[in-house]
Amino acid sequence: MLNKVIIADEHVLLVEGLTQSLRMFNEELCAISAASAQQLRELIISHQNVDLIILDLDLSDESGLSILDFIRQQMPDTPVIILSASDDLLKMRTAINKGAKAYLTKVEPLRVILTAIQLVLAGGTYIPPALVHNSQTCSNRYVDNRRLELTCRQKQVLLLLIEGFPNKEIGRQLFLSEATVKAHVSAILKTLDVCNRTQAANAAKKLSLVAS
């Protein structure tokens, strides 16, 4: 249940719009905003039982990447989602490596943002498709061209599949019919040349489609 969230962003309209959208998870959601890194630090120290922190990397008084370290020290069990205007791959990778559970750009459709939030609240990690693709093409690990044949939608299905979600729940999170999800899963198994979900998860990690 999402009861309390902190949104750190300087743009008031974005915070208000995101707050309204998050109420789909809980109509009585307590959303607290911070317009600066200093305000965010104070909120983190003064508030307990925070379920989620949504952090913009471009706060004017401090880099979001540096304050991410502070959040992880003070609230190690609270998931952090980065919502940034930057699509820089290095920032994405650094944020995920520092413990962020998702990295989303502000140009993402609202449904993608909400789906990622659902995934994070369920205990998963949302890896940006751009970062997945970069890992595919630039990783010095084992490379197999089969991984390049997965569509962006199939990669999203694969990430949820690895988290253990059944087809019905994957469909609910991605706004797809169960039949469509089943078709995607079949295509993923065929592309990865595996017989079941467990083998698909292992193959995806071996091919660097997800973090090991």
C-alpha positions in Angstrom: 0.0 0.0 0.0 1.3 3.5 -0.9 0.5 5.6 2.1 3.2 8.3 2.1 5.4 9.5 -0.7 8.0 12.3 -1.0 8.3 14.0 -4.3 11.4 16.1 -4.8 11.0 18.4 -7.8 11.1 22.1 -8.4 8.2 22.1 -10.8 5.0 22.6 -8.9 2.7 21.6 -11.8 4.6 18.3 -12.2 4.3 17.6 -8.5 0.6 18.3 -8.4 -0.1 16.3 -11.5 2.0 13.3 -10.3 0.3 13.5 -6.8 -3.2 13.3 -8.4 -2.1 10.3 -10.5 -0.6 8.5 -7.5 -4.0 8.7 -5.8 -5.0 5.8 -8.0 -3.0 3.6 -5.6 -4.6 5.2 -2.5 -7.1 8.0 -2.4 -5.9 9.0 1.0 -2.3 9.2 0.0 -0.1 11.6 1.9 2.2 13.3 -0.7 4.9 15.6 0.6 6.9 17.8 -1.8 10.4 19.2 -1.6 11.6 22.0 -4.0 15.2 21.7 -3.1 17.8 19.2 -1.9 17.9 20.9 1.5 14.2 20.6 2.0 14.4 17.0 1.0 17.1 16.3 3.5 15.0 17.9 6.2 12.0 15.8 5.2 13.9 12.6 5.3 15.2 13.3 8.8 11.8 14.4 10.1 9.5 11.9 8.5 9.2 8.2 9.1 7.4 5.3 7.4 7.8 6.8 3.9 6.8 4.2 1.3 8.4 5.9 -1.8 10.6 8.8 -2.8 10.5 10.2 -6.3 13.6 12.3 -7.0 14.5 14.7 -9.7 18.2 14.7 -10.5 18.3 18.4 -11.4 17.6 20.1 -8.1 19.2 23.6 -8.2 21.1 23.3 -4.9 22.6 19.8 -5.2 22.9 16.9 -7.6 20.2 14.3 -7.2 22.9 11.6 -7.5 24.7 12.9 -4.4 21.5 13.2 -2.3 20.6 9.7 -3.4 23.5 8.5 -1.3 22.1 10.4 1.7 18.6 8.8 1.1 20.1 5.3 1.0 22.0 5.9 4.3 19.0 7.4 6.1 16.2 5.2 4.6 17.8 2.1 3.2 14.5 0.2 2.9 12.6 3.0 1.1 12.6 2.6 -2.7 13.7 5.6 -4.7 12.5 6.4 -8.2 14.4 8.9 -10.4 12.2 11.1 -12.5 14.5 13.3 -14.6 14.7 15.4 -17.7 18.0 13.8 -18.6 18.3 10.7 -20.7 22.0 10.4 -20.2 23.0 6.7 -20.0 25.8 7.3 -17.5 23.3 9.0 -15.1 20.9 6.2 -15.6 23.5 3.5 -14.9 25.0 5.5 -11.9 21.5 6.0 -10.3 20.6 2.3 -10.6 24.1 1.3 -9.3 23.5 3.7 -6.3 20.3 1.9 -5.4 17.5 3.7 -7.3 14.8 1.2 -8.1 13.8 3.0 -11.4 15.0 5.7 -13.7 12.3 7.4 -15.8 12.5 10.4 -18.0 9.9 13.1 -17.8 8.9 12.6 -21.5 7.7 9.0 -20.6 3.9 8.5 -21.0 2.1 8.6 -17.7 1.0 5.0 -18.0 4.7 3.9 -18.3 5.6 6.0 -15.2 2.7 4.4 -13.2 3.6 0.9 -14.4 7.1 1.4 -13.2 5.9 2.7 -9.9 3.7 -0.4 -9.5 6.7 -2.6 -10.3 8.9 -0.9 -7.7 6.2 -1.1 -5.1 5.9 -4.8 -5.8 9.6 -5.1 -5.0 11.0 -5.0 -8.5 13.4 -2.7 -10.4 12.5 -0.9 -13.6 15.5 -0.8 -15.9 15.1 1.9 -18.6 14.8 0.4 -22.1 17.6 2.7 -23.3 19.9 1.3 -20.7 18.9 -2.3 -21.5 19.7 -1.6 -25.2 23.0 0.0 -24.3 24.0 -3.0 -22.2 23.1 -5.3 -25.1 25.3 -3.5 -27.6 28.2 -2.4 -25.4 28.6 -5.0 -22.7 31.8 -7.0 -22.7 30.0 -10.0 -21.3 28.8 -12.9 -23.4 27.0 -11.5 -26.5 24.3 -13.2 -28.5 22.4 -11.5 -31.3 19.2 -13.1 -30.3 18.7 -10.6 -27.5 18.5 -7.8 -30.1 15.3 -9.3 -31.5 13.2 -8.6 -28.4 10.9 -5.6 -28.8 10.7 -2.9 -26.2 7.3 -4.3 -25.1 8.7 -7.8 -24.9 11.5 -6.5 -22.7 8.9 -4.9 -20.3 7.0 -8.2 -20.2 10.3 -10.0 -19.6 11.2 -7.8 -16.6 7.9 -8.5 -15.0 8.1 -12.2 -15.8 11.4 -12.4 -14.1 9.9 -10.8 -11.0 7.5 -13.8 -10.9 4.3 -12.1 -12.0 1.7 -14.3 -13.7 0.3 -13.3 -17.2 -2.8 -11.7 -15.7 -0.9 -9.4 -13.4 1.6 -8.5 -16.2 -1.3 -7.5 -18.3 -2.8 -5.4 -15.6 0.5 -3.5 -15.0 1.2 -3.0 -18.8 -2.5 -2.4 -19.7 -2.5 -5.4 -22.0 -4.9 -8.3 -22.4 -3.9 -11.6 -20.9 -4.0 -13.1 -24.4 -1.5 -10.5 -25.6 0.8 -11.1 -22.7 0.7 -14.8 -23.4 1.7 -14.1 -27.0 4.6 -11.9 -25.8 5.7 -14.6 -23.4 5.7 -17.3 -26.1 7.7 -15.0 -28.4 10.2 -14.3 -25.6 10.7 -18.0 -24.9 11.2 -18.7 -28.6 13.6 -15.8 -29.1 15.7 -16.9 -26.1 15.4 -20.6 -27.2 14.1 -21.7 -23.8 11.2 -23.8 -22.6 9.9 -22.1 -19.5 10.0 -18.9 -17.4 12.8 -20.0 -15.1 15.0 -20.7 -18.1 14.0 -17.3 -19.6 15.1 -15.5 -16.4 18.4 -17.3 -16.4 19.0 -16.6 -20.1 18.1 -12.9 -19.7 20.7 -12.5 -17.0 23.3 -14.3 -19.0 22.6 -12.1 -21.9 22.8 -9.0 -19.7 19.1 -8.1 -20.4 18.7 -7.5 -16.7 21.0 -7.0 -13.8 22.3 -10.3 -12.3 
